[in-house]
């Protein structure tokens, strides 16, 4: 379904109201091409949820009407000041296991056992609000309770959430890479905000074949919250970076893609240890 028209300089906000299941599915759909997506329960409304999606390029009106037929929605331009304040208003803190992710506009956690991470997503993927990031954080929280890890690597680091989650608990060097230079810059900034910059080695790389990534291995913990197709394509290279007995956390795949992803890594000698599921997004923990 084509939803793009000519780019404009104004940020456009789409607001949709509906049942939680509908809003969750729309959130997954718009995540693929919107600049940011926020879903939340509407205050004072019984079982009513709201989606806010932000676009630099406004969606095609006719395609949007067909997609949202029967739903209450509105779309309009925002000034840059509106975009910042309103998007932040929707990004409430996230608790995932011991991890508490929040923006600079939120208070820190009052729980003395929480791991506070201050996140400024900027133009990079990853605020902790998406189900895949929460699933990965839950997986990491459990793994860190079970054993020690000495060589972690985060493939496709985005804003640096998972790399910082590992660095904060392990207090060891963490390798992290992303294909997008902006993401690496945002991750570096977030590491400084959380005083973790001395632990993170960040690289712009198109995959695990990058010389610096290969030189840093083998890794006893690898996280990869990307998409199903690259996860499948990169299976041999990722498995080749793992140390014997290592753990691999995979996310970014939908329920119907899980069998294909598991099969690709089974062919590399990896077994399923456990799975976490948030919404329709599974997170797989594999072992070598």
C-alpha positions as a Markdown table, in Angstrom:
| # | Residue | x | y | z |
|---|---|---|---|---|
| 1 | Unk | 0.0 | 0.0 | 0.0 |
| 2 | Unk | 1.7 | 3.2 | -1.1 |
| 3 | Unk | 1.5 | 5.8 | 1.7 |
| 4 | Unk | 4.2 | 8.3 | 0.6 |
| 5 | Unk | 3.7 | 11.6 | -1.2 |
| 6 | Unk | 6.2 | 14.4 | -1.8 |
| 7 | Unk | 8.3 | 15.4 | 1.2 |
| 8 | Unk | 7.6 | 18.6 | 3.0 |
| 9 | Unk | 9.5 | 20.5 | 5.7 |
| 10 | Unk | 6.9 | 20.2 | 8.4 |
| 11 | Unk | 6.5 | 17.2 | 10.8 |
| 12 | Unk | 3.0 | 15.7 | 10.5 |
| 13 | Unk | 1.3 | 13.9 | 13.4 |
| 14 | Unk | -1.2 | 11.1 | 13.0 |
| 15 | Unk | -3.5 | 10.3 | 16.0 |
| 16 | Unk | -5.6 | 7.1 | 15.9 |
| 17 | Unk | -7.9 | 5.9 | 18.7 |
| 18 | Unk | -9.1 | 2.3 | 19.1 |
| 19 | Unk | -9.0 | -1.0 | 20.9 |
| 20 | Unk | -5.6 | -2.1 | 22.2 |
| 21 | Unk | -5.2 | -5.0 | 19.7 |
| 22 | Unk | -5.9 | -2.7 | 16.8 |
| 23 | Unk | -3.6 | 0.0 | 18.0 |
| 24 | Unk | -0.8 | -2.6 | 18.6 |
| 25 | Unk | -1.1 | -3.9 | 15.0 |
| 26 | Unk | -1.2 | -0.4 | 13.6 |
| 27 | Unk | 1.9 | 0.5 | 15.7 |
| 28 | Unk | 3.8 | -2.5 | 14.2 |
| 29 | Unk | 2.7 | -1.4 | 10.7 |
| 30 | Unk | 3.7 | 2.3 | 11.0 |
| 31 | Unk | 7.0 | 1.4 | 12.7 |
| 32 | Unk | 8.3 | 0.4 | 9.3 |
| 33 | Unk | 8.2 | 3.9 | 7.8 |
| 34 | Unk | 7.1 | 6.5 | 10.4 |
| 35 | Unk | 9.8 | 8.7 | 12.0 |
| 36 | Unk | 8.5 | 7.8 | 15.5 |
| 37 | Unk | 5.5 | 5.9 | 16.8 |
| 38 | Unk | 4.0 | 6.0 | 20.3 |
| 39 | Unk | 1.1 | 3.9 | 21.6 |
| 40 | Unk | -0.5 | 4.3 | 25.1 |
| 41 | Unk | -3.7 | 3.8 | 27.0 |
| 42 | Unk | -5.9 | 6.9 | 27.0 |
| 43 | Unk | -6.4 | 8.3 | 30.5 |
| 44 | Unk | -9.9 | 7.9 | 31.8 |
| 45 | Unk | -11.0 | 5.8 | 28.8 |
| 46 | Unk | -12.2 | 2.3 | 29.3 |
| 47 | Unk | -10.1 | -0.1 | 27.1 |
| 48 | Unk | -9.3 | 2.8 | 24.7 |
| 49 | Unk | -5.8 | 3.2 | 23.3 |
| 50 | Unk | -4.1 | 5.9 | 21.2 |
| 51 | Unk | -1.5 | 5.8 | 18.6 |
| 52 | Unk | 0.6 | 8.8 | 17.6 |
| 53 | Unk | 2.8 | 8.5 | 14.6 |
| 54 | Unk | 5.1 | 11.3 | 13.2 |
| 55 | Unk | 6.1 | 11.8 | 9.6 |
| 56 | Unk | 8.4 | 14.2 | 7.8 |
| 57 | Unk | 6.6 | 13.0 | 4.6 |
| 58 | Unk | 2.8 | 13.1 | 5.0 |
| 59 | Unk | 1.0 | 9.8 | 4.3 |
| 60 | Unk | -1.2 | 9.7 | 1.2 |
| 61 | Unk | -4.7 | 10.7 | 2.3 |
| 62 | Unk | -6.6 | 8.2 | 0.2 |
| 63 | Unk | -4.4 | 5.2 | 1.3 |
| 64 | Unk | -4.6 | 6.4 | 4.9 |
| 65 | Unk | -8.4 | 6.5 | 4.7 |
| 66 | Unk | -8.6 | 3.0 | 3.3 |
| 67 | Unk | -6.2 | 1.7 | 6.0 |
| 68 | Unk | -8.0 | 3.4 | 8.9 |
| 69 | Unk | -11.6 | 2.9 | 7.6 |
| 70 | Unk | -14.0 | 2.8 | 10.6 |
| 71 | Unk | -11.5 | 4.2 | 13.1 |
| 72 | Unk | -11.3 | 7.6 | 14.7 |
| 73 | Unk | -8.2 | 9.4 | 13.5 |
| 74 | Unk | -6.9 | 12.8 | 12.6 |
| 75 | Unk | -3.6 | 14.1 | 10.9 |
| 76 | Unk | -2.1 | 17.5 | 10.8 |
| 77 | Unk | 1.2 | 19.5 | 10.7 |
| 78 | Unk | 3.2 | 20.3 | 13.8 |
| 79 | Unk | 5.8 | 23.0 | 14.4 |
| 80 | Unk | 9.2 | 21.6 | 15.5 |
| 81 | Unk | 8.5 | 22.7 | 19.0 |
| 82 | Unk | 5.2 | 20.8 | 19.1 |
| 83 | Unk | 6.9 | 17.7 | 17.7 |
| 84 | Unk | 9.5 | 17.6 | 20.5 |
| 85 | Unk | 7.1 | 18.3 | 23.4 |
| 86 | Unk | 4.3 | 16.1 | 22.2 |
| 87 | Unk | 6.4 | 13.1 | 21.3 |
| 88 | Unk | 8.2 | 13.3 | 24.7 |
| 89 | Unk | 4.8 | 13.5 | 26.4 |
| 90 | Unk | 3.9 | 10.1 | 25.0 |
| 91 | Unk | 7.2 | 8.4 | 25.9 |
| 92 | Unk | 6.6 | 7.4 | 29.5 |
| 93 | Unk | 9.4 | 5.5 | 31.3 |
| 94 | Unk | 9.7 | 1.8 | 30.5 |
| 95 | Unk | 10.4 | -0.9 | 33.0 |
| 96 | Unk | 11.9 | -4.2 | 31.6 |
| 97 | Unk | 13.3 | -6.5 | 34.2 |
| 98 | Unk | 15.7 | -4.5 | 36.3 |
| 99 | Unk | 16.0 | -1.9 | 33.6 |
| 100 | Unk | 14.3 | 1.5 | 33.9 |
| 101 | Unk | 14.5 | 3.5 | 30.7 |
| 102 | Unk | 13.5 | 7.2 | 30.7 |
| 103 | Unk | 14.0 | 10.5 | 29.0 |
| 104 | Unk | 15.6 | 13.6 | 30.4 |
| 105 | Unk | 12.1 | 15.0 | 31.2 |
| 106 | Unk | 11.3 | 12.0 | 33.5 |
| 107 | Unk | 12.4 | 11.4 | 37.1 |
| 108 | Unk | 14.8 | 8.5 | 37.8 |
| 109 | Unk | 13.4 | 5.3 | 39.4 |
| 110 | Unk | 12.7 | 5.3 | 43.1 |
| 111 | Unk | 13.5 | 1.5 | 43.2 |
| 112 | Unk | 17.1 | 1.1 | 44.6 |
| 113 | Unk | 17.5 | -2.1 | 42.6 |
| 114 | Unk | 16.7 | -0.6 | 39.3 |
| 115 | Unk | 19.2 | 0.1 | 36.5 |
| 116 | Unk | 18.5 | 3.6 | 35.3 |
| 117 | Unk | 19.2 | 4.3 | 31.7 |
| 118 | Unk | 18.7 | 7.8 | 30.2 |
| 119 | Unk | 17.8 | 7.6 | 26.6 |
| 120 | Unk | 17.7 | 10.2 | 23.9 |
| 121 | Unk | 16.8 | 8.3 | 20.7 |
| 122 | Unk | 17.3 | 11.3 | 18.4 |
| 123 | Unk | 17.3 | 10.0 | 14.9 |
| 124 | Unk | 18.2 | 6.4 | 15.9 |
| 125 | Unk | 16.0 | 3.4 | 16.6 |
| 126 | Unk | 15.4 | 2.5 | 20.2 |
| 127 | Unk | 13.8 | 4.2 | 23.1 |
| 128 | Unk | 12.8 | 0.9 | 24.9 |
| 129 | Unk | 9.2 | 1.4 | 24.0 |
| 130 | Unk | 9.1 | -1.1 | 21.2 |
| 131 | Unk | 8.3 | -4.7 | 22.1 |
| 132 | Unk | 11.5 | -6.0 | 20.6 |
| 133 | Unk | 13.7 | -3.8 | 22.8 |
| 134 | Unk | 11.7 | -4.7 | 25.9 |
| 135 | Unk | 12.0 | -8.4 | 25.0 |
| 136 | Unk | 15.7 | -8.1 | 24.7 |
| 137 | Unk | 16.1 | -6.3 | 28.0 |
| 138 | Unk | 14.0 | -9.0 | 29.7 |
| 139 | Unk | 16.3 | -11.7 | 28.1 |
| 140 | Unk | 19.4 | -9.8 | 29.2 |
| 141 | Unk | 18.2 | -9.3 | 32.7 |
| 142 | Unk | 17.6 | -13.1 | 33.1 |
| 143 | Unk | 20.9 | -14.0 | 31.5 |
| 144 | Unk | 22.9 | -11.7 | 33.8 |
| 145 | Unk | 21.3 | -13.3 | 36.8 |
| 146 | Unk | 22.4 | -16.8 | 35.6 |
| 147 | Unk | 26.0 | -16.2 | 34.7 |
| 148 | Unk | 28.9 | -13.9 | 33.9 |
| 149 | Unk | 29.8 | -12.7 | 30.4 |
| 150 | Unk | 33.1 | -11.2 | 29.5 |
| 151 | Unk | 32.9 | -10.3 | 25.7 |
| 152 | Unk | 29.5 | -8.8 | 24.6 |
| 153 | Unk | 28.7 | -7.5 | 21.2 |
| 154 | Unk | 25.6 | -5.7 | 20.1 |
| 155 | Unk | 24.9 | -5.9 | 16.3 |
| 156 | Unk | 22.7 | -3.1 | 15.0 |
| 157 | Unk | 23.0 | -1.0 | 18.2 |
| 158 | Unk | 20.6 | 1.8 | 17.2 |
| 159 | Unk | 20.5 | 4.3 | 20.1 |
| 160 | Unk | 22.7 | 2.0 | 22.2 |
| 161 | Unk | 20.1 | 0.7 | 24.7 |
| 162 | Unk | 21.2 | -3.0 | 24.7 |
| 163 | Unk | 24.9 | -2.2 | 24.7 |
| 164 | Unk | 24.5 | 0.1 | 27.6 |
| 165 | Unk | 22.3 | -2.4 | 29.4 |
| 166 | Unk | 25.2 | -4.9 | 29.2 |
| 167 | Unk | 27.8 | -2.4 | 30.1 |
| 168 | Unk | 26.0 | -1.1 | 33.1 |
| 169 | Unk | 25.6 | -4.6 | 34.7 |
| 170 | Unk | 28.8 | -6.3 | 33.5 |
| 171 | Unk | 31.1 | -3.3 | 33.8 |
| 172 | Unk | 33.2 | -4.7 | 31.0 |
| 173 | Unk | 34.0 | -3.5 | 27.5 |
| 174 | Unk | 31.1 | -3.9 | 25.0 |
| 175 | Unk | 31.5 | -3.9 | 21.3 |
| 176 | Unk | 28.6 | -2.3 | 19.3 |
| 177 | Unk | 28.0 | -1.5 | 15.7 |
| 178 | Unk | 25.4 | -0.2 | 13.3 |
| 179 | Unk | 25.2 | 0.4 | 9.6 |
| 180 | Unk | 23.9 | 3.9 | 10.2 |
| 181 | Unk | 26.4 | 6.5 | 11.2 |
| 182 | Unk | 23.7 | 8.7 | 12.9 |
| 183 | Unk | 22.8 | 5.8 | 15.1 |
| 184 | Unk | 26.4 | 5.3 | 16.2 |
| 185 | Unk | 26.6 | 9.0 | 17.0 |
| 186 | Unk | 23.4 | 8.9 | 19.1 |
| 187 | Unk | 24.6 | 5.8 | 20.9 |
| 188 | Unk | 27.9 | 7.5 | 21.7 |
| 189 | Unk | 25.9 | 10.5 | 23.1 |
| 190 | Unk | 23.7 | 8.2 | 25.2 |
| 191 | Unk | 26.8 | 6.4 | 26.6 |
| 192 | Unk | 28.2 | 9.8 | 27.7 |
| 193 | Unk | 24.8 | 10.7 | 29.3 |
| 194 | Unk | 25.0 | 7.5 | 31.3 |
| 195 | Unk | 28.7 | 7.7 | 32.1 |
| 196 | Unk | 29.3 | 4.5 | 30.2 |
| 197 | Unk | 31.5 | 5.8 | 27.4 |
| 198 | Unk | 34.6 | 4.1 | 28.7 |
| 199 | Unk | 33.0 | 0.7 | 28.2 |
| 200 | Unk | 31.5 | 1.0 | 24.7 |
| 201 | Unk | 33.5 | 0.6 | 21.5 |
| 202 | Unk | 31.3 | 1.8 | 18.7 |
| 203 | Unk | 31.7 | 1.2 | 15.0 |
| 204 | Unk | 29.9 | 2.1 | 11.8 |
| 205 | Unk | 29.8 | -1.4 | 10.1 |
| 206 | Unk | 27.6 | -3.1 | 7.6 |
| 207 | Unk | 27.7 | -6.4 | 9.5 |
| 208 | Unk | 29.8 | -8.7 | 11.6 |
| 209 | Unk | 32.4 | -9.2 | 8.9 |
| 210 | Unk | 33.9 | -5.8 | 9.7 |
| 211 | Unk | 37.6 | -6.3 | 10.6 |
| 212 | Unk | 37.3 | -4.6 | 14.0 |
| 213 | Unk | 34.3 | -6.7 | 14.9 |
| 214 | Unk | 36.0 | -9.9 | 13.9 |
| 215 | Unk | 39.2 | -8.9 | 15.8 |
| 216 | Unk | 37.2 | -8.4 | 19.0 |
| 217 | Unk | 35.8 | -11.9 | 19.0 |
| 218 | Unk | 34.9 | -14.5 | 19.8 |
| 219 | Unk | 32.0 | -13.2 | 21.9 |
| 220 | Unk | 30.2 | -15.0 | 24.6 |
| 221 | Unk | 27.2 | -12.8 | 24.3 |
| 222 | Unk | 25.7 | -11.3 | 21.1 |
| 223 | Unk | 22.5 | -9.3 | 20.8 |
| 224 | Unk | 20.9 | -8.5 | 17.5 |
| 225 | Unk | 17.6 | -6.6 | 17.4 |
| 226 | Unk | 17.3 | -6.0 | 13.7 |
| 227 | Unk | 14.9 | -7.7 | 11.3 |
| 228 | Unk | 14.2 | -11.3 | 10.3 |
| 229 | Unk | 15.7 | -11.2 | 6.8 |
| 230 | Unk | 19.1 | -9.8 | 7.9 |
| 231 | Unk | 19.1 | -12.2 | 10.9 |
| 232 | Unk | 18.7 | -15.1 | 8.5 |
| 233 | Unk | 21.2 | -13.8 | 6.0 |
| 234 | Unk | 23.8 | -13.1 | 8.7 |
| 235 | Unk | 23.4 | -16.4 | 10.5 |
| 236 | Unk | 26.7 | -18.0 | 9.4 |
| 237 | Unk | 28.7 | -14.8 | 10.2 |
| 238 | Unk | 27.1 | -14.3 | 13.6 |
| 239 | Unk | 27.5 | -17.9 | 14.6 |
| 240 | Unk | 31.1 | -17.7 | 13.5 |
| 241 | Unk | 31.7 | -14.9 | 16.0 |
| 242 | Unk | 30.3 | -16.8 | 19.0 |
| 243 | Unk | 32.5 | -18.5 | 21.6 |
| 244 | Unk | 31.6 | -22.1 | 22.6 |
| 245 | Unk | 28.9 | -22.0 | 25.3 |
| 246 | Unk | 28.0 | -18.4 | 24.3 |
| 247 | Unk | 24.5 | -16.9 | 24.2 |
| 248 | Unk | 22.8 | -15.1 | 21.3 |
| 249 | Unk | 19.8 | -12.9 | 21.8 |
| 250 | Unk | 17.8 | -12.3 | 18.6 |
| 251 | Unk | 14.8 | -10.0 | 18.1 |
| 252 | Unk | 13.1 | -8.0 | 15.4 |
| 253 | Unk | 11.1 | -10.9 | 14.0 |
| 254 | Unk | 7.4 | -11.5 | 14.1 |
| 255 | Unk | 5.7 | -14.7 | 15.3 |
| 256 | Unk | 5.3 | -16.1 | 11.8 |
| 257 | Unk | 9.0 | -15.5 | 11.0 |
| 258 | Unk | 10.3 | -17.4 | 14.1 |
| 259 | Unk | 10.5 | -20.8 | 12.5 |
| 260 | Unk | 12.7 | -19.5 | 9.6 |
| 261 | Unk | 15.0 | -17.7 | 11.9 |
| 262 | Unk | 15.4 | -20.6 | 14.2 |
| 263 | Unk | 16.1 | -22.9 | 11.3 |
| 264 | Unk | 18.8 | -20.7 | 9.9 |
| 265 | Unk | 20.7 | -20.7 | 13.3 |
| 266 | Unk | 20.0 | -24.4 | 13.9 |
| 267 | Unk | 21.9 | -25.1 | 10.7 |
| 268 | Unk | 24.9 | -23.3 | 12.4 |
| 269 | Unk | 24.7 | -25.6 | 15.4 |
| 270 | Unk | 22.8 | -23.2 | 17.7 |
| 271 | Unk | 20.0 | -24.5 | 20.0 |
| 272 | Unk | 17.1 | -22.7 | 21.5 |
| 273 | Unk | 17.6 | -21.9 | 25.2 |
| 274 | Unk | 14.4 | -20.0 | 25.8 |
| 275 | Unk | 12.1 | -17.4 | 24.2 |
| 276 | Unk | 10.5 | -14.3 | 25.5 |
| 277 | Unk | 7.4 | -12.8 | 23.9 |
| 278 | Unk | 6.1 | -9.3 | 24.1 |
| 279 | Unk | 3.0 | -8.8 | 22.0 |
| 280 | Unk | 3.5 | -10.6 | 18.7 |
| 281 | Unk | 7.3 | -10.1 | 18.8 |
| 282 | Unk | 9.3 | -13.1 | 20.1 |
| 283 | Unk | 12.8 | -12.7 | 21.4 |
| 284 | Unk | 15.0 | -15.8 | 21.1 |
| 285 | Unk | 17.9 | -16.8 | 23.3 |
| 286 | Unk | 20.1 | -19.3 | 21.6 |
| 287 | Unk | 23.1 | -21.2 | 22.8 |
| 288 | Unk | 26.2 | -22.6 | 21.0 |
